[in-house]
């Protein structure tokens, strides 16, 4: 029985097809279970997510610290409010 999608090209395969209508793959060339798993690049049952994260990103855990508004931005905000208030008083 053919797979729903071809492991070689990824196109849809009709249920009773003997070969892929796009690339011509059949049972002998690419409809084996191993071919499907190898082509998709899916992790197997022994996949360890924590180990993967350590290998990709290292051991250091980055901590996210929320930062407050810096003192410069407080000054800028107050000056903008003062300028806006002065503009309204002139009208």
matplotlib code that plots the C-alpha trace (Angstrom):
import matplotlib.pyplot as plt

x = [0.0, 1.5, 1.9, -0.3, 2.6, 5.7, 8.8, 11.0, 9.2, 6.4, 3.5, 0.2, 0.0, -3.5, -4.5, -4.2, -1.2, 1.7, 4.1, 4.2, 2.6, 5.2, 8.6, 7.9, 9.0, 7.6, 8.0, 11.4, 12.8, 11.4, 8.3, 10.0, 9.4, 13.0, 13.0, 10.0, 11.6, 15.0, 13.6, 11.5, 14.3, 12.1, 13.7, 13.4, 12.0, 15.3, 15.3, 16.3, 15.1, 17.2, 20.3, 19.4, 19.1, 22.4, 24.2, 22.6, 22.7, 25.3, 25.0, 24.5, 20.9, 20.1, 17.9, 15.5, 15.4, 12.7, 14.3, 12.6, 12.4, 15.8, 16.2, 16.9, 13.5, 11.8, 13.4, 12.4, 8.8, 8.6, 10.0, 7.5, 4.6, 5.9, 6.2, 2.7, 1.3, 3.0, 1.6, -1.9, -1.6, -0.6, -3.8]
y = [0.0, 3.4, 6.2, 9.3, 11.5, 10.4, 10.2, 11.3, 14.4, 15.1, 15.0, 13.3, 9.7, 8.2, 5.2, 2.5, 3.9, 1.6, 4.6, 8.3, 10.3, 13.1, 11.4, 7.7, 6.4, 3.0, 0.3, -0.6, 2.9, 4.8, 3.6, 1.9, 3.0, 3.9, 6.2, 8.1, 8.7, 9.6, 12.1, 13.9, 14.5, 13.7, 12.7, 9.1, 7.8, 8.3, 12.1, 14.0, 17.6, 18.9, 17.4, 19.0, 22.4, 22.0, 21.1, 23.9, 26.7, 25.6, 25.2, 28.9, 29.7, 33.2, 34.9, 37.5, 40.5, 43.1, 46.5, 49.6, 52.9, 54.6, 58.0, 59.6, 58.6, 59.9, 63.3, 63.2, 62.3, 65.1, 67.6, 66.5, 66.9, 70.4, 71.4, 70.1, 72.0, 75.2, 74.8, 74.4, 77.5, 79.7, 78.7]
z = [0.0, -1.0, 1.6, 1.5, 0.5, -1.5, 0.7, -2.3, -3.6, -1.0, -3.5, -2.8, -3.9, -4.8, -2.7, -5.3, -7.1, -7.9, -8.2, -7.4, -10.2, -9.8, -9.4, -10.2, -6.8, -5.9, -3.2, -4.4, -4.7, -1.8, -0.1, 2.8, 6.4, 6.8, 3.8, 5.2, 8.6, 7.1, 4.6, 7.1, 9.6, 12.6, 15.9, 16.9, 20.2, 22.0, 21.3, 24.5, 24.2, 27.1, 25.6, 22.2, 23.9, 25.7, 22.4, 20.5, 23.0, 25.6, 29.3, 30.2, 31.0, 30.1, 32.6, 31.4, 33.7, 33.0, 32.8, 34.0, 32.1, 32.3, 34.0, 30.6, 29.3, 32.4, 31.8, 28.1, 29.1, 31.6, 29.1, 26.4, 28.9, 29.9, 26.2, 25.5, 28.5, 27.4, 23.9, 25.3, 27.5, 24.5, 22.7]

ax = plt.figure().add_subplot(projection="3d")
ax.plot(x, y, z, "-o")
ax.set_aspect("equal")
plt.show()
